[in-house]
Structure formats: C-alpha cells, structure tokens
Amino acid sequence: MAGATFEFLIPGDLDAASGGYVYDRRILLELRALGFRPTVRSLHASFPDPTRAALEHAAHTLAGIPAGRPVLIDGMAFSVMPQIVRAHAARLPLLALVHMPLGAAPAEHPGRLARWQGLEARALHSACRVIVTGRASLAALGAYGLPAQRLVLIEPGTDPAEPARREAARTIRLICVAAVHPGKGHELLFEALAPLASLPWQLTCVGSLTRSPATVVRLRARLRELGLADRVALPGEVPHAALDRLYRNSDLFVLATRFESYCMAAAEALAHGLPVVSTLTGALPELVGTRAGRLVAPGDLEGLRAALAAPLRDAALLASWREGAAAVRARLPTWPQVAARFAALLREAGASGVAR
C-alpha cells in the first residue's frame, strides 16, 4: 500500500490525558486498523520550550529517516524548530499536526507568546501539509500567510457512548473536564456558581492537577473563600472507564474556557447526550448550536452565571437541552471517518515525495 509506512514524532508522553494526545493516540489506532505501519518516535518533553539537547535529538531523529518517507510531527515540536524542519523539507514530506497554534495559546508571559509566533510562522512554511484539528486554529493560522492548499482541517472524532440516563433528581450534577490551568477558566466558573449556592448542584472538575500547580493552590483557596469547598470536587485525572461513568451520571457539562481549537471534552459530553454550558470559542458554536445548551463570550462572568442559573432553576429547559444534545449525538463524526481523511493525506505524501 503506497504511503502505508510513515513516521510520527511526538513530544512528551503519548499516554498523557490532554486532548491533543488523545487525538494523536486515536489517529494512530485507527490508521493501524487501516493497514498503516507507523513508527512512533518520542521527542523530548521540554517542547514547546525545547532545550538544546531536545533540538539536537530532534535533528538527529529526522536525519535518520529515509528520504521520501512521510513524517507527521505534532505541532508542539514542529512549530518551534524552523531551522531543523527547513533543513529536511527538501528530502522528507513533512506534515505538521497542529492542535492549537502556539501563537494563539494563552500564555502567562507575553514575551514567550511573541517568540512562539515568530518561530511558528517560519516553521510551518516547511510543511507540505498543515493538518489543523479545529476551526479556531485554522483561523489563527491565517496570520502566517500559508498557502490555502496546504491547510487541511480534520476535526476530532467521537466514540459511540452510552447516553446519560439520570433520573430526575433534586441535585443537578455538573461536570467539567479540562486540565486545571489558567486558560480553562475554572476560577471564573467557580465565581459564576457562587451566588447560585442556594440551588441544588454539585460540580466535579476532572483534569490534570500537575500542569499548573500554582493555579490549583489558588483555586482551592478560592473555593474556601467562596464557601464552595464541599460543592466542588477536584479529583484530577481519572481512568477512561471512570470518566465514562461520570459522564453517564451527570446532567450538564460546563466549561468556562478562554480558547479552544475544537473542544474534544464537550464533544465527548455531547456523545453521552449531555447538554453544554460553555463559551463561544473553537467548534463549540457548531457543536452545541442553539438547542443543546448555551454559550457565552469568554470571560463574561454575568453571562456565564445566567447560563448556569437557567437550567438549574428550570427542569423543563434542562430536559429540552437534553433533547438537543441527543440530536447532536446522532451526527457527531466517528474516529474511523476522521482516520480515513488522514489516510488519504499520508498516501498522497508517500506517493508525491516532497512536492509542495
């Protein structure tokens, strides 16, 4: 099969729980099922702020790949090594897999963001294809002047999931799934919920507690200040089976994120038939629409509070949103469908060598 062999370069731990790594793992799984034979090569975990050793290792890795073999590189690494990818672009078909452009990612230090933008703008011009996993990321890449024919949008798929089957209950169970760091808006979510403490709700926030330890410390203190320590659970990452149970035993998915490329967690919630209260970013407007929940502008505290209060106070509205979520669930793309588009790109790259 032409193009059945390819290399996949991924920084850090492929088994990490973030959405980008979930996407990477599923694409690998599905492509293997289609007969592809990927060689997965690990790059240093220091990306996207690579050490000198990390860059030397990446250069050595690319140098050892036979000419003409397609190389898929996760954007966290591709975007910050423009000189290295340029040096190999003439002999290797390089495909960049961009989950979120580094130049669009929330950053605590503006200088770091500006540096990423400069590196990324140069690096991506060495890719024969830039695969983007969300519409917001596709729009953000427009600033780099990439030829339109090199950009390919391949949004994540979903797995068939058992729908949530919560019986009418006095306490509304809210679930948020996101690594705990400033860009995901946990503090805003807690502040929006605080004046609604007289209503019957419980919130479980699933997600890594190690990405930004300072944020976790601040949030725990803020929960105590708001009197919500017994209403909000922060269990960290949980196994997939446990997360599936949490989705099935929840009533509403909530996320106050500042920026998303796609928002796989919301898609997974919708795959379980859960309505969504979140923000107008990424693919959320297309996913949620007007019937499966409510979206507000990122950072809009009052709007978020009103969006949360409505279903907490109105059981009929929540039931209506559930119907809307069930309709969305029926039309979500599957991972095999997504992988088929990847397969076509890899075959093209394998057949055409390094043609731009």
Summary of the structure (lengths in Angstrom):
residues: 356
radius of gyration: 21.0
end to end distance: 22.0
largest distance: 64.9
contacts: 1227
relative contact order: 0.14
helix: 47%
strand: 17%
